[in-house]
Amino acid sequence: MFLFVLAICLVLFFLAPHHRRNENSFKPCTLAEMYREFFTDSPEVTRPGIALFLMLGVVGLATSFYPAIFVALARWGFPTAGQPAGALFVFGGMLAAVGALANFIGILLSHMSFGFGTGSSSRDETSFCWIIPLFQLLFAAGSFAVGCSATVTGWISKLLGVH
């Protein structure tokens, strides 16, 4: 199951275009291109605001692979039946939700043009513009639920064949 989910994460990160490619555009069309551009063009950390912006980028990058991380953690860290998985999964779910939101905003902003107080979108979004963040949010919500609920932990452990 881990390899299957990891393969989905890799495809969504490296290959799935969230915007259609245009001949004359050099704008990023995948998450990998977006994060390569983000980290190569990021300024030096001179203010707390820049540090927060960079941390959101790191959380968004980690969230791209959180579904696979969740499955690996579930195989390794689930408690015995009748107990919720705990704080690690709650914290991971909350971070993944923030990262999914950061990814969605990054996807939308990656193809917007701003000038003189106005902004416009290229309208070249593909269905992956929505699929990628929704996939990440699904695992974020699942992680949060597993951390809080023994019943959900039992369901997920049966689904993954953990215990």
DOTI-826109 format. One record per residue (C-alpha): residue number from 0; x, y, z. Coordinates in steps of 0.1 Angstrom, whole numbers, always signed. Example, Ala and Ser with C-alpha at 12.3 -4.5 7.8 and 13.67 -1.06 7.14 Angstrom:
! DOTI-826109
n, x, y, z
0, +123, -45, +78
1, +137, -11, +71
//
This chain:
! DOTI-826109
n, x, y, z
0, +0, +0, +0
1, +29, +24, +9
2, +45, +20, -26
3, +11, +25, -43
4, +4, +58, -24
5, +40, +69, -29
6, +37, +63, -66
7, +5, +85, -67
8, +23, +112, -47
9, +53, +111, -71
10, +30, +113, -102
11, +10, +142, -87
12, +42, +160, -78
13, +64, +155, -109
14, +41, +147, -138
15, +5, +160, -131
16, +2, +195, -147
17, -20, +218, -127
18, -20, +243, -157
19, -18, +236, -194
20, +16, +244, -210
21, +18, +273, -234
22, +45, +277, -260
23, +56, +312, -248
24, +51, +307, -211
25, +79, +298, -187
26, +55, +295, -157
27, +56, +263, -137
28, +30, +237, -145
29, +37, +210, -119
30, +43, +211, -82
31, +80, +201, -88
32, +85, +230, -111
33, +67, +253, -88
34, +88, +243, -58
35, +121, +244, -78
36, +112, +280, -88
37, +101, +288, -52
38, +133, +277, -36
39, +157, +290, -62
40, +141, +325, -63
41, +134, +328, -26
42, +151, +358, -9
43, +175, +356, +21
44, +158, +353, +54
45, +162, +388, +68
46, +128, +393, +84
47, +104, +370, +103
48, +78, +374, +74
49, +102, +358, +49
50, +110, +330, +74
51, +73, +323, +77
52, +68, +323, +40
53, +97, +299, +35
54, +83, +276, +63
55, +50, +275, +45
56, +69, +264, +14
57, +86, +236, +33
58, +53, +225, +48
59, +36, +226, +13
60, +65, +205, -1
61, +62, +180, +27
62, +25, +178, +23
63, +30, +167, -13
64, +43, +135, +1
65, +22, +133, +33
66, -2, +106, +20
67, +28, +82, +18
68, +42, +95, +51
69, +8, +88, +67
70, +7, +52, +54
71, +42, +46, +66
72, +34, +61, +100
73, +2, +40, +102
74, +22, +8, +96
75, +47, +18, +122
76, +29, +38, +149
77, -7, +27, +152
78, -16, +16, +188
79, -34, -15, +197
80, -72, -17, +190
81, -95, +5, +210
82, -72, +36, +212
83, -68, +66, +190
84, -34, +70, +173
85, -26, +102, +192
86, -9, +136, +189
87, +15, +127, +162
88, -13, +121, +137
89, -33, +151, +149
90, -3, +174, +144
91, +6, +158, +111
92, -30, +162, +99
93, -30, +199, +109
94, +3, +205, +92
95, -8, +187, +61
96, -40, +207, +59
97, -20, +240, +61
98, +4, +226, +34
99, -25, +216, +12
100, -39, +251, +14
101, -4, +265, +7
102, -1, +242, -23
103, -36, +253, -36
104, -27, +290, -32
105, +7, +284, -49
106, -10, +266, -78
107, -34, +295, -83
108, -8, +322, -79
109, +17, +305, -102
110, -2, +315, -133
111, -16, +349, -122
112, -3, +382, -135
113, -3, +412, -113
114, +1, +448, -124
115, -11, +482, -113
116, -35, +469, -87
117, -52, +443, -108
118, -47, +406, -113
119, -57, +382, -139
120, -56, +344, -143
121, -46, +326, -174
122, -77, +303, -172
123, -55, +273, -182
124, -62, +252, -151
125, -65, +215, -155
126, -85, +192, -132
127, -52, +186, -113
128, -55, +221, -100
129, -83, +207, -77
130, -73, +170, -75
131, -39, +176, -60
132, -50, +197, -30
133, -81, +176, -24
134, -60, +144, -24
135, -37, +160, +2
136, -67, +173, +23
137, -82, +138, +23
138, -51, +124, +40
139, -48, +154, +63
140, -84, +149, +75
141, -78, +111, +78
142, -47, +117, +98
143, -65, +141, +121
144, -94, +117, +125
145, -71, +88, +133
146, -54, +109, +159
147, -86, +117, +177
148, -108, +86, +172
149, -102, +50, +182
150, -130, +39, +159
151, -114, +56, +128
152, -80, +42, +139
153, -96, +7, +139
154, -111, +13, +104
155, -78, +25, +89
156, -58, -2, +105
157, -81, -28, +90
158, -80, -10, +56
159, -42, -10, +57
160, -38, -44, +73
161, -18, -30, +102
162, -28, -53, +131
//
